[in-house]
Amino acid sequence: MNSTFYTLQKGVLLTAPSLGQLLPRLETKPEFNHEYLAEYFYRGILHLHASSKETLFKNIYRAPFDYQLEQGSLQADETGTLTPASAQRQFNTLLHEAVSTCLPSTGGVGLELSGGLDSSAVAALTRHFRPHQTLSAFTNGVPTTKDRPTSPSAGYLANLADESYFSQTVAKHLDLQHVIINDGFHFHDIIEQYTEILGCFSEILFPIFNHRCYELARERNISVLLSGFGGDEMVSQHAKLYLRELKQNKDYLTFYYELIRSKKPQAWLKLLSRKFTSVPKSDLSFEYVNYLRTPQTPPSVPDFPTVQAFEQALVQGQLSSHFMHRIETSQIIARHYGIEYHFPLTTPALMQYFHQLPSHLKRRHGKGRYLMRHAMRDLLPNKIVWRENKAGATTPAAWANYIRVLPELFLQRISPTHSGVMAQYVDIPRLITRFEQPAEFYDPSLLKLSLTVMMFAHLEKWLKALFNEKSVSTNS
């Protein structure tokens, strides 16, 4: 599922797995794609970027991931219908194949383990296929004392949920060497380094926040790292959309049954009177618009009429920006450390199968991820299989550390007179003023905006040095 970037140079097709590897092969410095950048600042920061083919450079493109669904792959049982039992068998087979094909013939294997169902399932199946191999599991822990503010805001605390109890439970159950990452972050060193590796700025935060995982995996001679990312896009059947579908289809008996099984009894009466919209409640954050040169009303989440339409949009449509960029950016950076990064739950055959299933086979008895839970019944403890209280950021310790050092990071790199490309889009002096004020929490969209500005500033310097060097070399 690795990305490919390509361009034409004097009629010759040039390709590379990253912009960072493609750009040095060009004879002349490429122009920036300002249409792409304008779209990024309007929609991309919110993971609603429209184009998966364009890049921030003119005439340089990416070959997008292809998740076109192949209809007709659902197999009925002997009765001629697709029953829960037959769907479960097919799902189990595809799930096992998805993990087994990611495992190397030789070399160490590492697992990202959050304690949630998806990463725990990947870990359990890896142990199933490698019963005697030493397996390392990496969990992003909570902040150390020095990274915690004295009076954290509610927004800050929402990103600091401690999942270590669940990840430790899984690690012990599967006999994994468990590494909890809660310190050692060095953002001052990696912003420029990762800019050059990517050949662009990172459009998502996770690969930057996850840098300690890559470093520790390399120290342990890990050659393949497996992640549970993709579960939300693949097996997460969204309750509100499903309930809306049931009401639309006038299947009131199932509607009330699923509603009651989904919620605590004291919430039933309130929920029975609620209107169920076609789009889950948005968690988009908009502080970044206050610092744009041309402020605009942030876009809203599109409306999707069915569960299937929403799931497909997460992978191959209007909501797929986060999905695509997280995989792409994580794989490019991991390769720098000599690590192949795999996401078994995003295997096309598995996603294609699950997305075609009718909604009632995805969510049953008030439980989302129903097929995944049943697939794990004999491989994980029940407290993991049936838990529904996972919360918080994926990298809480890194998140807290980044917020603590962000003002220094930014103010060291960007001056009020900054005249780079970002100054055309971002009100740099106003953003500097924001970081000069003490803060315990920054809106996630502001974190993305500030990271973009810092990485882009270095990108311009790197490109100038790269192509000046080429010019000197050619002239000599």
N, C-alpha and C positions, 0 to 999 in steps of 0.2 A: 504494500500500500504506500510505498515511498513516493514522494512527489518528484515531478520532473519539470524543470524550467527550460525554456527554449527560445531561440531567436534566430533570425537569418543574418548572416554576415557575408556580404558579397556573394549571395546566392547559395551559401553553405549553411546547412542547419547545424547549429550548436546546441547541445543539451547538457544539463548538469543536474544533480540532485538538490542543489541549493543555489540561490543567487550569489552567495559568498564564493562558490566555486565557478560560477559562470562569468561573473563580472571581470575577473582578471584575464579572461581569455578574449575579451573584446579589444579591438584596436583603438576605439575612441570612447570617451566617456559618454554614457547614455544620458538622455534627457529624462527629467522627472515627469511622471504622468500626473499632471495636476487635476485631471478629471477624477482619477482614482483617489487622490488625496482629499479632494473636496468631498467625495462620497464617504471616505473614511471618517472625516470629522463630523459628518452629518449622521451617518448610520453605523459605521464600522466600530466605533468605540463601544456601541451598545450591542455588538455582535449581530448587526442586521445589515452587514455589507452585502450589496446586491451582486457583485461580480466575483466569481470564483476563478475566472480565467485571467483577468488583468492583474498586473503587479504595479508597484509604484514607479516603474520605469517604462517609458514608451517603447513599444515594439518588443518587449520581453514578456513572455506569457508563461503561465503554469498550466500543465495538463491536469484538469480537475479529477478528483476521485469520481468513479462511476458507480452509482448505486441504483441504476435503473432496475426496477423490479421485474423479475421474470415470472409472468403469470403462469399458473397451472402446475406449480411445484408442490402444492398441498396434496397429500395422499390420503384418500379415504380408507377406512378399515373394511373388514369383510361385509359389513352391513351397508356399505356404500355411502357412509357419512363420515364426516370428520368429527370424531368424538373427543372429549377431553383426554381420554387415555391414549388415543392414536396421536393426537397433537403432542402430548407429552413425550411419547416415544421418539417422534421425529425431532422434536426440539432437543432432547437429550443427545441424540446421535450427532446432530449438527454442533451442539455445544462442545461435546468431547472432541470432535474433529477440529474445531476452531482452536482449542488450546493445544492439542497434540501437534498440529502442524507448525506451531510457533516455537516449539522446543528444539534446541540445537542438538546435533549428534554428539558434539563434544563441547566442553566449556562450562563455566559456571552460570547458574541461573539465579536471577534476582526477581523479587516480587514487590510491587508497590502494594502496601496493605493499609487501608484506611480503617478497617473494622466494619465497613459497610458490606452489604450482601454481594455486590458486584466484584470487588477486589478479593473478598473472601472466597467466592466461587472460583475465580481464576486460580487462587492459591491452592484450594482444595483439589482441583483437577490436575494441577501441576504435580502435587504430591501423589495423586493417584497414578500418574504416568511415570513418576520418578520416586518410587517408594523408598529407595535407599540413598539417594543423592543428597548431599548437603545443600540446603536451599536457604538463601538469605531473604529476609523480608524487611522492607524499609517503611517506617511509619513517620510521617511528619508530626512531631509532638507539639506541645503547647509552649508558650514563651517562658523563658527564664525570668527570674525576678527583675533583673535590670531592664528587660524589655516591656514590663508591664507598667502602665501609667498608674498613678496613685488613685485617680478617680475616673475609671473608664466609663465612656458613654455606652448607651445601649447598643449603638451601631458597632462600636468596637467589640463589645462582648459577644455579639452575634457571630463574630468570626474566630472566636477562641474556644469553641466547644472542645472538651477533652474526650477524645475517642479511644484513648489508650487502653482502657479496660477491655474493650471489644477486640482491638487488634492483638492485645496480649493473650486474650482467650483463644483466638484463632491460631496464633503462633504456637502456643503451647499444645493445642489439640493436634496440629499438623507437624509438630516437631520442627519448627523453623528457627533459624538463627535470627533473632529479632533485633533490629537496630532502630532506636527511636531518635529522630533528628530534632533537636531543640536548640542548637547553638552552632557556632562556627560559620555563620553567614558572613560573606564578604562582598556585598553589593558594589563597593567601591572598585573592585577589581574586574567584575564580570560585565559591567554595562558596555564598555568598549570592546571587550573580548567577544562577547556574544553578538554585538553589532557586526563585527567583521566575519564571524562564522556564518551568520544568517545572510549577510549582504543587504540587510534592511533592518527596520525596527520590528520588535516583537509586538504583534497585534493583540496578544493576550498575555496575562501576567504569569500564569502557572509555570511555564518552562523556566522563567527567570527565578521565580520563588523556589523552584525545585532543584537548584544547582547543587546543593549539598548531597542530594540523592545520587546524582551522576558521579560526583567525585568519590563518594564512599563506595559506590558500586565498582568503580575502576580500581580502587585500592584493594577490593576483595576479589579481583580478577573475574568479575562478572562479564560475560560476553553477551548475554541476552537479558533484557529487563522486560517483564510483563506487567501490564497495567489493566485495571478493571474499568478504565474510562470507556465510555460508549454505552454503558448500561442504561443511562437515562434516555439515550436516543434509541436504544434497541428494545429493552424489556420493560421500561417504565410506562405502565398504562395509567394515564392521568385520570383521576377520579371524576373531576368535574366534567371533563369531556365525555366520559363514559356515561355518566348520569344524564347528561344532556341528550346523548344518543338514545338512551332508553326512553326518555320522555318523548322525543321526536317520533320514535317508532311505536309509541303508545303501549310499551311493555311495562305497564305500571306495577305489576306484581314484582317483577325483577328489580325495577327501579327502587321501590320501597325496601325490598329485602337488602339490596346492596347499600342503600343509604343507611339503614339501621346497623348493618354489620360494619360499616366504615367508621362510625362515630360513636362517642360515648352516649349513653342514654339521655343525659341531661341536655345534650345538644340536638336531639331529634326534632323537637317541636320547632326550634329556630330554623333548622335546615329544611324542614318540610315546606316552609313558606318562602324559601330563598329561590331566586331565579338563577338558573344555571347557565352561564354564558359559554360561548364556544371557545373562549381562550382563557387559560389559567391566569390567575392574578399575576400581573407583571411585577418583577422585582428590579426593573430597570432603574438606574440612578442617573441623575441629570446634572450634577454640579458642574461638569466640564463645560456646559454651554455658556456659563458665565465668563469664561476665559477665551472664547473664540472671537476672532476679529469680526465675523459676521454671525452673530447669534441667530439661531433658528429654533423653531419649536421642534423638540425631539420627536422622532417618528414613533408611532404606536405599533404594538405587536399586531401583525395581520390577523384577520379572522379566518379560522379554519372550521369547516362544517363537520368534519368527522375526526375520530381518533387517528385513523390511517393517514389522513391528509396532514395532520399535525406532526405525526412521527416522521413522515417523509420529508416535511419541511425542515426538520431538525438535522437531516442528513444530506439532502440533495436540493434543498429549496431555500426559501427566504430566511430561515433561521439557522442555516448550516455553517455560518462563518466561524463560530466558536469551535464547532466540531472539527472542521477542516484544519483551522490554524493551530489548534492545540496538538493534533496528531503531527502535522507537518513540522511545526517549530520544535516540538519535543524530539522528534526523530533526527532532525538535522543537528541539534545540539548534542544529543546522545552519541551520534556517530563521531563527533569530535573527541569523545572519551573512549572510542573503540567499542561502543555498546550498540547492539541492535535493539531497538525499542519496538515492542509489539503490543497490539491492542486486540486481543482475541475476540472480544465482544463486538468489534466492528467488522468482523469477517463478513464480506458481502453475502455469502450464502446464508449465514445465520440471520443477518438483518433482513434479507429479502424474504426469508421464510416467516419470520416473526411479524413483519409489517403487514403481510397478507392475511394473517389470522383474523377472524372476527373478534370483536372486542370482548365478548363473553368468555373467550378462551385466554385472554390476557389478564383480566381482573375477575376474580371469583371469591365469593364469600367475604367481600369487603377487603380483600388483599390484592394490592398491585404486585407486579413481578411474580405472578402466581406460578407460572411454569418453572421459573428459576428457583423459586423456593422449594418446589417439589423435587426438582432435580438435585438439590443439595441436602435433602432430608437425611440421607445416610452418610454424608461426608462432613457435615458441620454440626456443631451443637445447636439445639433448638433456639437458644437465646440469640443466636446469630441469624438463623434461618428465618425466624418470624419477627424479628425486631422491626419497628417502624419509627424509631426515634433518632435516626441519624441526623446530625445537625452540624453547623459550623463550616468554616472554610476548609479546603483540602490541605492547606499548608499554614496552620495557625501560627506556628512559631516564626516562620519566615515572614508571614504577613505582618506580625507585630514588629519584628526587627526592621523591616523595610520602612514602616511608618515612622519608627523612631529615628532612622538615619536619613529619611527622605529630604528634609530641609537642607541638610549639609550636602547630600548628593547633588541636589539641584543647584544650590547657590554656588557651589564650587565650579560647576560646568557651564552655567548659563548666566550671562550678565544682562542688565537692563537694556544695553545697546546691541544685543544679539541681532544680527542682520541676516541669518540664514533663512532657508526656505520656510522653516516653521514660523518665523515672524510674520509671514504673509497670512497665516491661518490662526495663530494664537497670540493673544495679548500678553506678551512676555513680561512687561513691567508689572502688570496686574497679578500675574501668576507668581512672580517673585515676591510681591507684597504678601500674597497668601502664605507662602512658605516662611516668611520672616515672622509670622505670628505663631505663638505656641499652639499646638494642636495635639489632641490625643486620638483623633480619628479623622481619616480622610475618606470621602466618598470614593467607592471603587472606580468610578469613571474618571475621577481626578487623578488617581494613581496611574491609570492607563495613559491619560493625556500627558502627564509629567514624564513618564517613561518614554513615550513617543518623542517628546521634545529632546530629551537627553540623548537617546540613541540616534535620532536623525542628525543632531548637531555633530556627533562623531562620524556618522556615515558620510557627511559632506567632506569632512577633513580627510577621511580615509580614501575616498574616491579621488580627491584632488591630489593627494600624495601618490596614489596608485598610477594615475594617468600622467602626472608630471614625470614620474619615473620612467614610464614607457616612452614619453616624448624624448627625454634625455637619452635613453637607450637607443631609440631609432636614429636620432641625429648623430650620435657618436658612431 
